[in-house]
Amino acid sequence: MAKKEQTPKIYLLDVTNRDGVQTAKLGLSKLEKTMINIYLNEMGIFQSEFGFPTTRHEARYLEANLELVKMGVLKPIRLEGWIRAIVEDVKTAFKFVPNIKHLNLSISTSEQMLKGKFRGKKTGDDIIKEMTNAVDAAKAMGAESIGVNAEDGSRTELGFLVKFGLAAKEHGAARLRYCDTLGYDNPFTIYETMKALAENVGIALEVHCHGDLGMAVANSLAGAKGTVDGGQDAYINTTVNGIGERAGNADLVATVLAMNKSKGFAKNYQLGNPIKLAVAAKIAEFASYAFDVDIPLNQPGVGANAFAHASGIHADGVLKDPENYELYSYKDLGRGKPKFVETGREIISGQYSGIAGFRHLMGKMNVSFGTREEAGDILELVRYANVQSHKPLVEDELLFIAKYPLIAQKLLTLTPLVLETM
């Protein structure tokens, strides 16, 4: 009997710790990036693009997170690094982060970029050669999975994208990332393009959408639909709260809601692994605090007005039956628990905190220390974490440092380049 082919599925690949932190005027500390990975893992996200292995100051953070993978703290999520699709970047990545196993290699493919970015010094064939050489190098150095990115894919001629994808596939790449880098696509064009790529390249496809025209989530669903209809697994790129360059990327929570709650989508298109939507509020609130960017009032699912009703007709209807005016429950997203704000005496952990106040604070979280010296060691790490984030740590960050002090030490340790004396 012939083996039945499996139905293609949709996976979520979050890029907050790469694309999100590239946002102008924003950033995250290494501890904050680690907490994002922990929450993504808890939520059930397939993969986190956790950083830049060619960037010196990322190396200890990346290695520390890979240690968390070995320890079982970050499982089953897969951690993947982003580099340019050039051999030199591959070598640098494995020099700085020898244990990295998953990579995405990126290079620009559009005629606009060939003329405007590379100034006519590279042809399409040059682009393909650089990419395939980089894929070969990554495989030779031990990469277990390789994704290849067509930057500015939405302004790239389809025939060249097919040629580019086939070359990547021939050299062993597992996925082709179609990047709508400028948010140029619409749901109709991206569906047709992704379906054609799936049918003609025959490789799993990633859809990476930006919100310059306000269609990142819609385009992501349409692109994933086209990929699955074309017979291949789809990987949707997201960021928490849609944080990303310029107008941002496809928002993680909105994308999950759209896949699960929009008309007929979930019946026809399957997720590759279950998503715990109840983590949504927690990860959105943490990202808002860490980036210091408020969640918009009207943000789907997690905005302050997502379940607020003022109109008499709406209020009456939702009190009679919430489904009259709500597609999903606030409880589904982990909302509904009361929040208490301290209005009296408050002891906060900071870069100048003392032992007594710190032990009091941790005691409220049921964390005790055997000796004053032990408390002092953890407090020293907390102080450094505060220096890097410039804000009080949240409870989960404090608990993480207390539970994994050696990992925290690596996250907080930066080794600048030694400069020659003038």
N, C-alpha and C positions, 0 to 999 in steps of 0.2 A: 504493500500500500504506500502510495506517495505521501511524503511528509507534508502536513498542512502548514502553509506559510503563516507566520504570525502577523497579526494586524499591526501596522505601524502605530507608534504611540508618541505622545508629547511629553517632553521633560522640561523642567525649569532649570535654567542656568543663570545664577545671579551674578551681576558684575559690579555691585556696589563698591567693593574694595579695589576696583580698578577704574572703571568709568566714573563711578560716583565721586571718588576722591580726586579725580582730575578736574572736577568742577571749579571754575574760577572762584577764588575768595573763600573756598571751603576746604576742609580736610579732617582727618581722623588720626588720633594717636594709634600706636600699634596695639595697645590694649583694647581700644574701642573697635579696631578692625577685627581683633580676635573675638570680641563679644558678638559682633555681627555674624561671624562664621558659626559661633555656637548657636545663636538663635536660628540661623538658616538651617543648620543641621536638625535642630529641634522641630522646625517647621516641616522638614521632609524634602527640602530642595536638593536636587540631584547633584549640583556642582556649584562651587563658589570660585569665581575668578579672583583669587585672593591677593594678587599683587603683582609686582614687577621684579622678577628675579635677576634682572640686569642692573638694578638700582642698589647701590651699596647699603644705604640705610634701611632697605627692606630685608636684607639677608637674614638677620637674626630673628626677625618676626616670622619670616617664611619658614625657617628651620624649626622654630618653636611650635608653630602650628602643625607642621608635619610630625613633630614629636607627639602632639596631642592626638594625631591620627593613630600612631602606633600604640598609644595608651588606651585607645578606644573612646576617648572623649569626643573626638570629631569623627564619628562614624554613624551612618554609612556615607555621609557627604564626601564628595571628591573635591580635592583642592587643585586648582590649575592656575598656572602663571601665564602672563601675557608678555610676549616679546615681539620685536620686529622680525620679519621673515628674512633674516640675513644670518649667514653662518657665524659671524662674529658674535651676534647676540646669543646664539645657541651656546657657544663656548663659554661666554661670560656667565650665562645663567647656570650652567653646571659647575662653573668655578665658584660662584658665590653660594649656590644652593645645590650641593651635590646630590641631595636626596629627592630632588623634585622629580615627579613621575609623569605629570600631565602638563602639556603646553598648548597655547594657542599662538600661532605665528601669523603676524599681520603685515599686509602690504597693500598699497593703493593700486587700484586696477582701472580707474576710469580714464577716458581720454582727457578730461579736464585736469586730472592729477598728473598725467604724463606730460602735459604741456605746462600747467601752472605750478606744479610742485617739483617735478623733476626737470623742468625747463627744457624738455625735449632731449635730454641726455639718455633716456631709457626708452626702449620700445616695449611693446607687449610681450615679445619673446624674451626680452631681458627680465621682465617682471616674473614670468613663469620660471625662468632658469634660476633666479635668485631664490624664489619660493621653494622649488624642488630641491635645490642644494641645501637649503636650511632644513627641510623635512628629513632629507637623508642624514644630515649631521645629527639632528635630534634623535632619530632612531638609533644611530650608531652609538650615541652617548647614553642610551638607556631609557629614553622616553617610552612610556607604556601606551599613551594615547596622545594623538596630535590633531588639533583642529587648525584649519587654515582659513584666514580671514581675508575676504575681498573687501577692503575698505573702499567706501564710496561705490558699493556694488549697485546701488539704485541708479547711478548715472553711468554705469558700464554697459556696453553693448552685450546683449544676451549671448551671442555666438562666442565672444571672448570669455564670458563667465563659464560657459560650458567647457571650453578648451582649458581654462584655468583649473576648473574643478576636476576634470578628467586627469590632468597631470598630477594634481594633488593626490587623487585616489590611486593612481598608478604607483606613486612613490610611498604609499602606505598611510596617508592621512585618514583619520576616522570620520572627520566631519568637515564640511565646508560652511563657513559663516558668511552669510549674505548681510552686509552692513548697509542699512539705510542711514548713512552717516549724517546726512543733512535733513532727515525727515521729509524727503522729497516724494516718497511713494504715497499711494492711497490704497485702500483695501482691495480695489479691483486690480490695479497694476501689480501689486506685490503677490496676490494670489496666483496670477497667471505666470509670473516670473518663477516663483518657488515651485509651482507644479512642473513647469518646463525643466527646471534644474533637476528636480527629483527624478523625472522620467529620463532625462538625457545624460545625467552624470551618474545616477545610481549610487548615491552616497547619502548618509544622514546629513541633514541641513540644520544650521542654526539661523534664526531670524533675529537680527539686532536692529531695533528701531529707536529713533529719536523723535522728540515731540515738537519740532520746529513749526509744524502745521497742525499740532494738536491731535495727531492720529496714531501715536505710538502704540497704545494698547490695541486699538482696532486693527492696525497694520500687523501687529504681532499675531493676533488670532487668525487673520486672513492668510498670513504667510505660513503659519503652522498648518492651517487647513489645506492650503495648496500643496505643501510638502507631503502630508499624509495621503491626500488624494492622488499624489504622484507616486505613492508606494514606498515612502521612506520615513524613518523616524524624524521628528522635529524637536528642536531644542530652542525654546524661547528665552532670550536674554532679558533680564529685568534688573531694576535697582529698587531698593527700599525707598518708598515715598517718591519714586520717580526722579530722585536726585541724579543729575548728570549734566554734561556740558550743555551750555546755552539753555534751551527749554527743557532739557532733561530726557530721560529714557522711559521705556515702558515701566509703569509702576507695578511692583511685585504684587501687592494686595489686589489692586484693580484687575490685574491680569488673571489672578487665581479666581476672583469673583466672576469675571467674564467667562472663563472656561467652565465654571461650575453652575452658573446661574443664568447665563444668557440663553435665549430661546433655542432649544434643541441642540446646543453645542455638545453638552456632556453626553447626550444619548448616542451621538455619532462619532465622537473623538475621545479616546481614552488617554488618561494620564499614565505615564510609565511607572509612577510610584505615588502612594497616597500623600496628600498634603494635609497637615494639621492647621486648619484655618484659625483655630483658637489661639495660635501664637501671633496672629496678625497684629493685634493691638500692641502687644509687648514690643515687637520688633520695630513697629512704626514709631512708637513713643521713644524708644531708645535712640533710634536714628535721628529723630527730631532733636533730642537733647544733645547728642554727640556732635551733630553737624551745626547745632544752634540755628536751626531753621524750623519755624513753626509749620505744623501740618495745616494745610488750607482748610477752612471751615467746610468746604464742599468736597473734600477728598473722599472718594468712594470707600465706604466701609469704616474708615478710621477717623474721618473728619468730625469735628464737634457737632456739625449739623446733619451728619449722615442719618441720624434717627430722631431728629428734632422736628416737631410738627406744631405750627402756629395757626394755620388756617382752620377755621371752625369745622369745615367739611372734612378736612384731613384728620384733625384731632378726633372728631367723632367716629370717623371710619376706622382709625387705627385702634381706638379703644374697644370697639366692637369686635374687630378681628385684625391683628397686625398685618395679615397678608393683604388686606385691602390696599395699603399704601407702603408696604415694605417687601422687597423681593427676598430678603433674608433677615435673620434675626441678629441683633447686636450680640447675643450670647454666642453665636457661631464664631465671632471674631475675637472672643475672649474679653468682651466689654461687659460692663454692667456692675463691676465691683466698685464699692465706694472708695474714693480717694481721700485720704486725710492729710491735711497740711498742718505742720506744727506751728502753733501761734504763740506758744510760750517759750520756755527755755529749749534751745536746740544745740546739740553738740555735733559739729560737722568735721569730717576728716579733711585735712588740708595739708599743704606742704610745710606748715609750721605747727602741726598738731603735736600734742604731748602724749605720753604713755597713758596717763590716767583717763583722759578724755577718749582716747582710742579704745582702751579696754572697755570702757562704759558703752561706747557705740557698738562694738562687736558683740558685747554681751547681750544687747537688745536683739541681736540676730542669732542668739544661742551659740555663739562662738567664744570659747574660752581658751586661754593660753596657760601652759603649765608653769611658765616662769616669766619674770619681767623681761628677761633677755629675749625669749621667744617672741613676745609681743613687740619688743623693740625692733626685731628683725623684720617682722611683717609691716610694722608701721613705717620703717625706712622705705620699703617698696611702695607703700601707699603714698608716701610723700613724693617719690619720684614720679609716680603715675599722675599725681595732681599737677606736678610741674609740667608734664607733657600735655595734659588735656586742658589745663587752665580752668578747671571747674571741679566741684566736689564729685567724688565717684558715687555711682549708684550702688545699690545693695549688691546686685549680681557681680559687679566688678570687685567689690571688697571681698565677697565670698570666694571669687575666683583666685584672688591673690593669696588669701589665707589657705586655700586648698592646694594650689599649685605654685608655691613660691619660687621654685627653680625655673619654671616656665615663665613666670612673671618677670623674674630677673633678666632673662634673655630678651623679653619684649621691651624692657626698659633700658637696655644697654645699647648705646650707639657708639660706633667706633669711627670717628672722622678720619679722613685721609690725612696722613702725616705730611705736612708741607716742609719743603726744604727751607732752611733759614736763609733770609735775604742777605 
